[in-house]
Amino acid sequence: MVTFARMPLTSRRVRLLMPAAAMLFLGLALLIRVVDDGALRQYSGTALYASMVWAGVLFLWPRMAPVPAGALATAFCWLVECAQLTGVPADLSARSLAARLALGVQFDPVDLAWYPAGVAPLVVLHHLVLARRTASPAGRPAGSC
């Protein structure tokens, strides 16, 4: 019997899993919006937005290592946040709900700290999944004595 843990983590599997992960993050964000109207709603939405970007990075580059994937996702989020200083995202957001959700409306320096908070746990999980998949069946890393 072949279990999921022993199945190779191929680019195709990653590309199939990442949209599901993004939908999970989006669903969680929407659920929080329904039950909370305060800081949890604000900051969890920011962190979960970054989590969705991380899923997008791995969808596009499924073989990317954990730290570069997390760095790219965080950098993208910071770029979008800093673009809000120009007023262009606010202008686009006034015309489109999709633009408002993807680009935001106004710069919030606190969000710069919440993006890595949404990505860091996923980087750790990504690393653990890769480490587990490269370990030998006896539980020791491949090539160890």
TORKOL-4160 file (C-alpha; in steps of 0.2 Angstrom, whole numbers, padded with zeros to 4 digits, m for minus):
145
<pt num="1" X="0000" Y="0000" Z="0000"/>
<pt num="2" X="0007" Y="0017" Z="m0005"/>
<pt num="3" X="0003" Y="0031" Z="0007"/>
<pt num="4" X="0003" Y="0050" Z="0004"/>
<pt num="5" X="0019" Y="0052" Z="0014"/>
<pt num="6" X="0029" Y="0041" Z="0002"/>
<pt num="7" X="0022" Y="0049" Z="m0014"/>
<pt num="8" X="0035" Y="0059" Z="m0023"/>
<pt num="9" X="0032" Y="0078" Z="m0022"/>
<pt num="10" X="0031" Y="0082" Z="m0041"/>
<pt num="11" X="0029" Y="0099" Z="m0049"/>
<pt num="12" X="0012" Y="0093" Z="m0055"/>
<pt num="13" X="0006" Y="0089" Z="m0037"/>
<pt num="14" X="0013" Y="0105" Z="m0030"/>
<pt num="15" X="0003" Y="0114" Z="m0044"/>
<pt num="16" X="m0013" Y="0104" Z="m0039"/>
<pt num="17" X="m0011" Y="0108" Z="m0021"/>
<pt num="18" X="m0007" Y="0127" Z="m0022"/>
<pt num="19" X="m0024" Y="0133" Z="m0028"/>
<pt num="20" X="m0032" Y="0122" Z="m0015"/>
<pt num="21" X="m0021" Y="0130" Z="m0002"/>
<pt num="22" X="m0025" Y="0147" Z="m0008"/>
<pt num="23" X="m0043" Y="0144" Z="m0007"/>
<pt num="24" X="m0041" Y="0137" Z="0011"/>
<pt num="25" X="m0032" Y="0154" Z="0015"/>
<pt num="26" X="m0046" Y="0164" Z="0007"/>
<pt num="27" X="m0059" Y="0154" Z="0015"/>
<pt num="28" X="m0051" Y="0156" Z="0032"/>
<pt num="29" X="m0049" Y="0175" Z="0029"/>
<pt num="30" X="m0068" Y="0177" Z="0024"/>
<pt num="31" X="m0073" Y="0167" Z="0039"/>
<pt num="32" X="m0063" Y="0178" Z="0051"/>
<pt num="33" X="m0071" Y="0193" Z="0042"/>
<pt num="34" X="m0088" Y="0186" Z="0047"/>
<pt num="35" X="m0085" Y="0183" Z="0065"/>
<pt num="36" X="m0073" Y="0198" Z="0069"/>
<pt num="37" X="m0074" Y="0216" Z="0066"/>
<pt num="38" X="m0058" Y="0222" Z="0074"/>
<pt num="39" X="m0039" Y="0220" Z="0074"/>
<pt num="40" X="m0040" Y="0201" Z="0071"/>
<pt num="41" X="m0050" Y="0204" Z="0055"/>
<pt num="42" X="m0037" Y="0217" Z="0049"/>
<pt num="43" X="m0021" Y="0208" Z="0053"/>
<pt num="44" X="m0026" Y="0190" Z="0049"/>
<pt num="45" X="m0032" Y="0196" Z="0032"/>
<pt num="46" X="m0015" Y="0204" Z="0029"/>
<pt num="47" X="m0006" Y="0188" Z="0034"/>
<pt num="48" X="m0018" Y="0177" Z="0025"/>
<pt num="49" X="m0016" Y="0188" Z="0009"/>
<pt num="50" X="0003" Y="0184" Z="0010"/>
<pt num="51" X="m0001" Y="0166" Z="0012"/>
<pt num="52" X="m0010" Y="0166" Z="m0004"/>
<pt num="53" X="0004" Y="0175" Z="m0013"/>
<pt num="54" X="0016" Y="0161" Z="m0006"/>
<pt num="55" X="0004" Y="0148" Z="m0014"/>
<pt num="56" X="0005" Y="0158" Z="m0030"/>
<pt num="57" X="0024" Y="0158" Z="m0030"/>
<pt num="58" X="0024" Y="0139" Z="m0028"/>
<pt num="59" X="0011" Y="0137" Z="m0041"/>
<pt num="60" X="0022" Y="0147" Z="m0053"/>
<pt num="61" X="0038" Y="0139" Z="m0048"/>
<pt num="62" X="0034" Y="0122" Z="m0039"/>
<pt num="63" X="0052" Y="0117" Z="m0037"/>
<pt num="64" X="0057" Y="0133" Z="m0028"/>
<pt num="65" X="0066" Y="0131" Z="m0011"/>
<pt num="66" X="0056" Y="0136" Z="0005"/>
<pt num="67" X="0066" Y="0152" Z="0009"/>
<pt num="68" X="0067" Y="0159" Z="m0008"/>
<pt num="69" X="0048" Y="0156" Z="m0011"/>
<pt num="70" X="0045" Y="0164" Z="0006"/>
<pt num="71" X="0056" Y="0179" Z="0002"/>
<pt num="72" X="0048" Y="0181" Z="m0015"/>
<pt num="73" X="0031" Y="0181" Z="m0008"/>
<pt num="74" X="0035" Y="0193" Z="0006"/>
<pt num="75" X="0044" Y="0205" Z="m0007"/>
<pt num="76" X="0029" Y="0205" Z="m0018"/>
<pt num="77" X="0018" Y="0209" Z="m0004"/>
<pt num="78" X="0029" Y="0223" Z="0002"/>
<pt num="79" X="0030" Y="0230" Z="m0016"/>
<pt num="80" X="0011" Y="0230" Z="m0017"/>
<pt num="81" X="0010" Y="0239" Z="0000"/>
<pt num="82" X="0023" Y="0252" Z="m0005"/>
<pt num="83" X="0014" Y="0255" Z="m0022"/>
<pt num="84" X="m0001" Y="0261" Z="m0011"/>
<pt num="85" X="0010" Y="0276" Z="m0008"/>
<pt num="86" X="0008" Y="0281" Z="m0026"/>
<pt num="87" X="m0011" Y="0282" Z="m0026"/>
<pt num="88" X="m0012" Y="0271" Z="m0041"/>
<pt num="89" X="m0020" Y="0256" Z="m0031"/>
<pt num="90" X="m0032" Y="0267" Z="m0023"/>
<pt num="91" X="m0038" Y="0274" Z="m0040"/>
<pt num="92" X="m0039" Y="0256" Z="m0047"/>
<pt num="93" X="m0048" Y="0250" Z="m0031"/>
<pt num="94" X="m0061" Y="0264" Z="m0033"/>
<pt num="95" X="m0066" Y="0256" Z="m0050"/>
<pt num="96" X="m0064" Y="0237" Z="m0046"/>
<pt num="97" X="m0068" Y="0226" Z="m0031"/>
<pt num="98" X="m0055" Y="0214" Z="m0038"/>
<pt num="99" X="m0042" Y="0227" Z="m0038"/>
<pt num="100" X="m0047" Y="0233" Z="m0021"/>
<pt num="101" X="m0045" Y="0215" Z="m0014"/>
<pt num="102" X="m0028" Y="0212" Z="m0023"/>
<pt num="103" X="m0020" Y="0229" Z="m0021"/>
<pt num="104" X="m0028" Y="0237" Z="m0006"/>
<pt num="105" X="m0032" Y="0255" Z="m0005"/>
<pt num="106" X="m0020" Y="0264" Z="0007"/>
<pt num="107" X="m0003" Y="0261" Z="0014"/>
<pt num="108" X="m0002" Y="0254" Z="0032"/>
<pt num="109" X="0016" Y="0252" Z="0039"/>
<pt num="110" X="0010" Y="0239" Z="0051"/>
<pt num="111" X="0005" Y="0228" Z="0036"/>
<pt num="112" X="0024" Y="0227" Z="0032"/>
<pt num="113" X="0026" Y="0216" Z="0048"/>
<pt num="114" X="0011" Y="0205" Z="0045"/>
<pt num="115" X="0016" Y="0199" Z="0028"/>
<pt num="116" X="0031" Y="0189" Z="0034"/>
<pt num="117" X="0020" Y="0183" Z="0049"/>
<pt num="118" X="0009" Y="0175" Z="0035"/>
<pt num="119" X="0023" Y="0168" Z="0026"/>
<pt num="120" X="0035" Y="0162" Z="0039"/>
<pt num="121" X="0025" Y="0147" Z="0046"/>
<pt num="122" X="0023" Y="0141" Z="0028"/>
<pt num="123" X="0041" Y="0142" Z="0024"/>
<pt num="124" X="0044" Y="0131" Z="0040"/>
<pt num="125" X="0031" Y="0119" Z="0034"/>
<pt num="126" X="0038" Y="0118" Z="0017"/>
<pt num="127" X="0055" Y="0115" Z="0024"/>
<pt num="128" X="0048" Y="0101" Z="0035"/>
<pt num="129" X="0039" Y="0093" Z="0021"/>
<pt num="130" X="0054" Y="0093" Z="0010"/>
<pt num="131" X="0065" Y="0086" Z="0024"/>
<pt num="132" X="0053" Y="0072" Z="0028"/>
<pt num="133" X="0051" Y="0067" Z="0009"/>
<pt num="134" X="0070" Y="0066" Z="0007"/>
<pt num="135" X="0073" Y="0056" Z="0023"/>
<pt num="136" X="0075" Y="0037" Z="0022"/>
<pt num="137" X="0061" Y="0025" Z="0027"/>
<pt num="138" X="0071" Y="0022" Z="0043"/>
<pt num="139" X="0068" Y="0040" Z="0048"/>
<pt num="140" X="0086" Y="0045" Z="0046"/>
<pt num="141" X="0091" Y="0057" Z="0032"/>
<pt num="142" X="0097" Y="0049" Z="0016"/>
<pt num="143" X="0116" Y="0045" Z="0017"/>
<pt num="144" X="0118" Y="0045" Z="0036"/>
<pt num="145" X="0125" Y="0030" Z="0045"/>
